[in-house]
């Protein structure tokens, strides 16, 4: 059990990850230290590859970011030595040169996780480091569970065949370990959901008019999509796109974020109209978010073909983008993002209706009016309950959201024993109780 105990110690120590920056320019090291000193990491610096190796010899380091061009020992050589001595340390390359051969050398010899170009965007580099460390923790947990499974297999083979009760006990433990291993693998495959949470909150952390905007837009867009009878996957795709629809504004200045769209000058308007393209670029590397990326690209298109960036018209605009455009504008009309004056809800509805056929799809407008006015067919009563009271066959009447805003399950999801067990496990892991809303059963007369 020594190897397993050592791995558990490393996972515990990862509560405050340590990062080593290696660069021969002090101003670069100072800039990196400034960016990361408020992020909850232990920050170490070295002005050469040799100095970096000395630090690694003396204390554990979770992640290394090294410059490429350094005297005596360049980044590729340094990272190669780090890989050989400390293979579990994540390696990133920082380069200001478009030198393909140097980057290839770092990839082949140092087996780097990513490379980052100078000058970097502070938010981007923080996200890259955060995601790299999250992936490292998941991989360590996966290896720990694999080792646990192997050890328990050995113990199981060593048991006396006649000790049936002991065999059953170990088999149960083995199954539990296997379930945890499967869960760890699923976390790796679905890690993009964590990115959704991060991306959705990045802009709203700037405060002001954007606070709560994405959640309100996502809720309205989901209701419209359900009313249009889209399938569950399409509804979820619209919901996710709505949560992330402002991520392309990540590089906007505070002044531009606060500027109403109808008062922007030509340069500001041009930058604003490019934010859907930026959103698409941010999401395209994530295979499971490519559908949402397609929706985000078209969110500023108009039904009459006068929109951006592609001048699509009518039903050539993705349906999810037509829904998102209306839902986002309706909220923005009320919070002063589009106009200097914030409209009342009834005024915003009237403005949306007036723009049908030009800005918005008339069919979407009609469904939107039904959703807003409450004419959404018969609304089934709902019941609030705790997780321990859930039963298979119950259907969620609302999205199941964690206390910190993370989407666990979407509305209309039918519960089974496996899902209920996962909800209970989640509550135990965060040590907080959830309130779950389900459709009330129909009364029988």
N, C-alpha and C positions, 0 to 999 in steps of 0.2 A: 504493500500500500504506500510505499515511500514516494513513488512517482506520482500517484494520485494526490497525496497530501501536498507535494511540492506544487502541483498544478493548481490546487485549490488556493494555496498561499498566493500564487501569482495572480489569480482572479481577484482575490481580496485586495491585493496591493494595487490593482488597476483602478481603485476608487478615485485616485488622483494620478492620472497618467503623467509620465515624464516625457518631455520632448527635448531633443538636442538639435540645435541649429549650428551648422558648420559653414563658415564663410570667411574669406580673408578680408572682407570689408566691414569695418566696425559699424558704419552707418546702416548697412543691411541687417546686421545682427540687432542693432538698436530698434530698427523698424519692426522686425519680427517679434522682438521681446515686447514692444508696445502693443502689438496686435493681440498677443496671446496671454498677456499677464492678467487680464480680467476674465479669462475663459475657464479658470479652475484647473489649469495644468501646472506642473512643475517645469519651469523653463530653464534649460541649460544651454550654454553657448561655447563655441570653440572657434578660434581664428585659423585653424588649419586641420588637415586630415589627421596628422599625428596627435594634435591636442585632443581631437575628438575621440581617437582610439584610447587615449589615456583615461578620459572620462568614462568611456564604456567599460574599461577594465575595473574601475573603482565603484561604479554604482549601476543599477538596472535602468535601462532606457527603453521606453515603449515604441518610440517613433523618432526617426532621424530625417531631417531635411538638410541636404548638402548642396552647396553651390557646385557647378560643373568646373568652371575655370578657377583653379587654385594652383599656386606654385608647389613644387616638390611632389605633391600627390593630388591628382585631379579627382573630381567627384566620382568618376567611374571606378578608379582604383580604390578610393576610400570605401565606397559602397560594396565593392566586391569583397573587401576584407571584413566589413561588417556582416555581410551575408554568411561568410564562412565561419566566423567566430560566434555571431549572435543571430542565427537564422530567424528567430521569432520577432526580432525587431523590425518594424515596418520601415521601408526605405523609400524616400521621395527625393526627386532631383529638382533643383532650382537652377534654371538656366536663362540667360538673357540672349543667347545666341541661337539662330536658326540652323544649328549644326546637326544634321540628321545622323551623321556617323557617331558623334559624341553621345547623342541620345541613345542610339542603338547599342553602343558600347555599355552604357549604364544599364540598359534593359537586359542585355545578354550576360554581362558579368556581375552586375549588382542585383539583377532581378528586382527592379524597382516596382513599387505599386503604382505610382503616377509620376509625371513630371509637370512642373509648374513654371510658367514663363514669367520673366521680369518685363515690365512691372506687373505685379500681381494685384488683384482686387481683394481687399481685406476680407470681405464677406465670403468670397469664393474659396480663399485659402483656408479660412476657418472651417467651412463646410467640408472641404476635402479631408482635412485632418480629422474632424469629428467622425466622418463616415469611415475613414480608414481604421480609427481606433474602435468604433463599434463593430466593424467586421472582424477585427482581431479578437475582440472579446467573444464573439459568436464562434469563431473558429476554435478558440481555446476551449470553450465550453463543449463544442462538438468533440474535440479530441479527448477531453476529460470523460465524457460520457462513453465514448468508444473504449477507452481504457477501462472504465468501470465495467462495461459489458464483458470485455475480455476476461477481466479478473473474476467476475461472477461466474462466467462459463467454466473457468478452471476450478473454481470452488464446487460448482455443480457436478463436474466430472469426478471430483474427489470424494463426493458423498457416497456413503454405503447404500447400495441398491435396496437394501431391506428397510432403510429408514424413510418410509414413505412420507411421513409428516414433514421431515426435514427437507426432502426433495421438493415438496409442494411449497414450502416456505421460500426456498431459494428461487424456485420457478417464478413465484409471484414477484419477488424482488427483481428478477431478471426482466420480466415483462415491463415493470415500472421503469427500469433503466432504458429499455428499448423505446418506450413511449417518449421519454425525455429526449432520446437521441433523434427520433423522428421529428419532434417538435423543434429541436435545434436546427435540423436540416430545413424544415419549413420556414423557420425564421430567416435563414439565409436566402431562400428562394423568394420570400415575400418582403424582403427588407425595404422595398420601395414604399411600403406604407409608412415606415418611419420617416422617409424623405418627405412624404406628403405632409405629415405633421410639421416638420421643420420648415419646409417651403411655405406652407400656408401661414405660418406665424411670423416669418421674417419681416414682411412689409408691415404687418399690423403692429409689430413692436415699435415702429416709428410713432405710433399713437395718432392723435388728432382724428381726422375724418375717417380714417381707415379702420378704426377700432371696431371689431365685430362685423365689418362689412362682408368679408368672405363667407362667414358662417350664415349670415342672413341670405346672401345671394344663393349659396348652395342649397339652403332649405327651400327657397322659392323655386329654384330650377328643378329640384327633385320632385316637388309637388306637381309642377307643370308636366314633367316627363311621365310621371305616374298617370296623370289625367289623360295624357296622349296614348296610354297603354303601351309604352315601350317595355321591352323585356327587362328583367332584373339587371342583366349585365349592362345594358344601355343606360338604365337609370343610374347605376353606380358610376358609369363613365362620365355622365353629365355632372353628377354630384362631385366627383373628384376634380373635374376640370373647373367647376365653379369655385372650389376651395383654393385652387392654384391660379385663378385667372389674373391676379395682380402680381404674380411672381416676376414678370418681365419688367416691373418697375423697380427692381432691386437696386439699380444703379442711379435712380432719380435722386436729385438733390432734394433737401427738405423744402426749398422754395418751390420747386417744380411740383412736388407732391401736394403742396398747399394751394397751388394755382388752379382756379376753376378753368375747365377746358375752353369755355367760350371766351375767355380773356387772354388765351395764350397767343404769343406772336408766332411768326412763321417758323422760326428755329425751334421754339418750344413745342409747337404742334407737330413738327416733323419728328422730334424725339418721342413724343407721346404716342404717335401712330406706329412707331417701331416696337413698342413694348410687346405686342403679340408675337412678333418674330423672335424676340429675345426669350420669351416664355417657351416657345417651341424648341429653340436650341437647347435650353436648359433641361427639358424633359426627354428629348429624343434619345439620349444614351440609355434611358430606362425602358426596356422593351415593353413592360406592362403598362407604361404610361404613354405609349405612342398614339393611342386613340385619343386620349385627353389632349396631347400636344396638337393633334390635328384640329380639335375643337378650339383650342386657345389661339391658334394661328388666325382663325377666321372670325374671332369675336368682334372685330370692328368692321366686318363686311356689312353692307346694307342690302335690303331686299331689292332696291331699285338699281343696284350695281354701282353705286357711287362711293362704296366703302374702300377699306384698305385691309391687307396690302395687295390683294390680287384682283380687286374689282369684280368679285363674283356677284351673281344676282340670283334672286328667286331660289328655286330648289337646288341650285348648284352649290349653295352654301350648306355645309353640314348641318343636320337638324339640331345637334347638340349646340352648335355655335349660334343658331337662331334663337334657341331657348336662352342661352347664356347672355346674349346681347341684351335681350329684354329684361331679364332678371337683374343684371348688373346696373343697367341704366335706371331702372325703377328705384333702386336703393340710392344710387348716386344723385339722382334728382332731389332726393330728400336730405342728403348730407352735404350738399354744396360742392361736390366734385365736378359736376358738369356745368352748373350755372352759379353766378355770384350769389343768388338768393336761394336758400333752401326751400323747396316746395313742401306743402302739406301732402299727406298721403293721397287725398282725393285729387289734388292738383297734379301729382305725379301720374296717377292713373289716367287722368284726362290727357296729359301730354303724350303718354304712350299710345293711347287710343288714336289720337290725332295723327300720329306718325305711322300708323299701319299702312302697309303698301309701299311706303318709302323706306323708312328705317327698319321696320319690323314686318315679319310674316303675319298676314291677317289671321291665319289659323292659330298661331301662337298667341296673338293678342286676344282672340276670343276665349281661348282656354285660360289665359292669364286672368281675364275678367271674372271667369267662373271661380277660379281659385281665390282671388282677392275678395269677392263678394260672398263667398261661402257656399256657392251653388255647386259644390263638388260631389253631387249625388248624396247618398245617405252616409253620414259619418258614424261609423260604428263606435259605441262607447269604449272607453279604455279603462284599465285597472293598473294602478301602480303597485309593485310588489318587490320583495327582496329576492335575491337569486335562489336561496334555499327553497322558495315556494314555487319555483318554475316547474312546469311539467311538459313532457314531449307533446307536440302538436300545437302549443301556444304560438301565436304570431305577434311579432313586435309591432306596436302601433307608432313608435317613434324610433329614430336612430338611437342606438346605444352608444353614448359618448362617455369617455372617461372624465375624471374630475379635471384633468389638464387639457381637455379638448380633443382627445384622440378618438377617432371613429373605430369602434369595435365591430358593430354589426349595423347594417342599414335596416330601415323600416321595412315591414312586410316580410321579414325573414322568418321562416317557420323553424321553431326550435326542435331539436332532437336530443337524445341523451348525451351524445358527444359534445354538442355545442354548450349544453347546460353545464357539463363538467368543466369545459374550458372557461366559462364565465366564473365558476366557483374557484378554479385554480388561479384565475387572474386576480380575483378579490383577495385571495390569500397571499399572493405575491406582492401586492401593493398595500396590504393591510388596511383596506378601506372598502366600505360597503357601497354597492351601486343600487340606484333605483331604476327598475326596469318597467317600461310601460308596454302592456300587451293588450290586444283587443279583448274586450269582455265577451264571454260566451253569450250566444243568443238565448234569450229566455224562452222557455217552452210553456205554452198555455195548456 
